[in-house]
Amino acid sequence: MSLPELREVDVSYGDLPALRGVSLTAAAGEILSVVGANGAGKTTLLRAISGLLRPQAGEILLEGARIHRLPSHAVVERGVMQVPEGRKIFPGLTVRENLDLGAYTPPARSRRRESLDRVRALFPVLAERAGQTAGTMSGGQQQMLAIGRALMACPRLLMLDEPSLGLAPMVVQEIFRIIAEINRAGTTVLLVEQNTRQALALAARSYVLENGQVVLAGSGRELSGNEHVKRAYLGMCVWRAAAAGEASGYDNAVETTMNRVRLASC
């Protein structure tokens, strides 16, 4: 059974199309990644599944049941949770208060203690800083809090929007390790990432989104070896590393990569 399945989905912002004929499926228990450049439609895809945006055409199903006409709270009640880009924690509340807010649905409330123990085991720093104001934590800690808050809802489908954004490389590695651990415990994961190399390495299957359309799909290994993906996306990882001072001596490679990216974006 698919968690979720999209069939020929169109989403627009006014007259501006954001998704055009997008079809994809995530099998229960797998990690599925969607990669693409900024503005490709990745966040729009997650917002449509979450019920925050209404498709103009097509349908979205969860275990065979249509959910694309449901309000967002009803989608959450069916076990779909989104960790938004930029984390969107409540900065003025404590860590514990943020976590408690994740368990607001009746099924989640009944399992609050169990879920809290699970989150503390995955993120020990959240247990240590339970009384700390969330806005005073580091970016990596806030990302852990955002994921932990989503887990408090006992999701069957966990959707993550750019979880590595703005984080140090060592923190990124830890976040991706924890995502894999969450999946091993049985949660289906839909991962949206610009860090293409990491996303393809983690996911069983991946889709490449460009200008609101799916242009490639396959296993992580297959897409990692695809020439278009290597030129347009994997080269971006070299550029980011160089920009962070981690790839000194690669100036010529970076310049070549950026030229290729510009051409691929035209």
N, C-alpha and C positions, 0 to 999 in steps of 0.2 A: 504494500500500500504506500502511496506517495504522501510525503509530508514536506512541502505542499506540491501541487501540480498547477502550472499555468498553461492555459491554452489560448494562443493567439491574442494576447492581452495588449490593448492599446491604452495608454494613459497620456493625458495632455494637461498642460497648465494654460488655461484659456485656449487660444488658437495655436499654441506652441506644443507640438508633439514631443513627448519625453520617452515613451516606449511605443514601439511599433511592431505588432505581431509577435510578441515575445512568448515563446513556449519553452518550458523547462520542467523537470521533475527532480525531486529529492527523495530518494528511497528512505524509508524509516531506518534510523540507526546509522546513517552515513554522514560524512562531512562533505558538503557540496560548496564549492567556491564560485563566486562570480567576480571576474576581474575586468578591468578596463580603466581608461583614463578618466580624469576629472570631467564631469558633465556627460558621461556615457549613459547615465540613467540608472546607476546601481542603487542609489538611495531611494529613488522613485520606485524601483522594484520592491524594495523592502516595505516602503510606506503603503504600497498597494496591497501587499499581502497582509499587513497589519490592520487594514481597514481605514487608514488615515487618508487614502486617496481612492476615489471610485473610478474603476476602469470605464472607458467609453465603449469598449468592445472586448470580447473574449470573456473567459471565466477563470476563477481561481478556486481550486478545490483542496480540501484537507481530508485525507482518508476517504476520498470519493464524494464528500459533501461540499456543496458550493458555499463559499464564505465571502465572495466578493461584494455582496450586498449587505453584509452585516456591519453594524457599528464596531468601532475598534475594541470597546470593552467586551463585546461578545466574542470577538476573535481571541482576546486574551483568555477568556473563560474556557475556550476550547484548547488551550495549551500552547498558544503562540506568544512568544515574548521577543521583543526587539531591544537590543542595546544600541542606542543611537550614536551616530558620529558626534564626537565632542563630549561624550559621557552623559551630560545632562543630569547630573546628580543634583540634590537639593543642598547647596553649599552652606546654608545657614543651619541645617539640622545636623545632628550627630551621625556618626557612622551607623550606630545601632538603629536610630530612627529611620535612616534611609533604607536599611535592610527590612525593617518591619513594614514599611510602605509597600515593599514588593510582594508581601503576602496578604493582599487585600481581598482576593476572591475567596469565597467560602471554602472550596477544597484546599486552597493554599493555607488559609488560616488554621485549618484543622491539623496541618502538618508543619506548623511554624517552628516548633522546637527541633524536629528532625531536620528541616531545611537549614535552620540556623547552625546546627552542628556540622552539616555538610559544608556550608559556606566557610565556617571557621577552619575546617580541616583543609580546604582548598587554599584559603587565603589567611594564614595565621596572623598577618599584620592587621586584619580587620578585627580580630578578637582582641589584639593588644591595644587597639586604638578605638574601641567601641564608643567611648565617651568623647572622642575628639570631634570638633566641628569639621565636617567633610570638606569644606572649602579650603581648609588649611593644609590638606594633604598634598603630596606630590602628584604629578600627572599619572604616573604608573599606579599609585595607590588608588587614585580616583577611578581609574579604569577597572581595577580589581573590584572596587565597590560597585560600579555600574553592572558588572557581570554578576557579582554576588546578589545584588538586588533583583536581577532578572531570575536567578536561580531560586529565589525565595518563592516565586510563583509556581514552582514545580513544572517547568515547561516540557512539552514533548518536542517542540521545535524552538530552538534558540537561534535567533538571527542577530548577527554581529556586524555593525557598520563601521568599517575602518578601525578596528581595535588597536592597531599599531600606530595610529596617527599621533605624531608629536612625541613619541616615546623614545628613550635611549635604546640602542641595540640590545643590551643585556636584558632590559625590561621586556622588549618585544619577544625575545626568546622565551622568557618565562611565561608571558601571556599565551603564546602559542602552545607551550607545553601544557598549560592548564586547560586550554580549549580541547586538546587531544584527550586529556584525562576526563573531562566532562562528557565527551563523546563515548569514550570507552564504558562509561557508566550507563549508557543507553540513550542519551539525548541526541536527537538529530540536530545537526548544526548547519546553518546556511551562513556562509562567511562571505562578506563583501570586502574586498581589499584592493588597494593600489600597490601594495607590496606583493607583486606577482610571484616572485620567486618563493616566498614563504607560503603563500596561499596554494600554489600548485604542489608544493612539497607536502603540505598537510592534508589536502583534500583527496578523496577517492576519485571524484570527478569534478570537472570545472567547465564553466561557460565563459566565453569572452564576449563582452558587450561593447558595441561601438555605435555611437549616434542613436541609441535607443533600440538597437537591433542585435540579436544574437548572431555572431558571425562565425564562431567556432565552438565546438563542444568535444569533450573527450576526457580521458584520464589525465591526471596531473603529468604523468610521464610523457604521454603523447603530446600534450600542449607545450611542455617544456622544450621538446625537440622541434616544434613547429617553427619554421623560418619567420613567418610573420610575427608570431609571439616573441621570438627572440629579438627581432629588430625593433619592434614597437614598444615592448613592455619590459622584457628582461634587461634590456640596456638601461632602462630608467633606474634600475637598482644600482648600477654602476655610477650613474650621475648623482643619485642621492648620497651614496657613500662618499663620493668625492666632495660634494657640497658640505658634508659633515666632517671633512678632514680625515677620512678613513681610507682614501684611495689615492694618496699622493703619488705622483709619477704617472697617472693615467690621464693627463690633460688631453692628449691627442685622441685617446679612445673615447673620452667623454664628449669631446667636440663632435667626433664622428657620430656617436650615438644620438646626440641631440639633433644633429642634422637629419638623421634618419627618422627620428620621432616627428620632427616638423613635417617631413614629407609624408609620413604615414597619417598625419592628422589633417592633411589638406583635402 
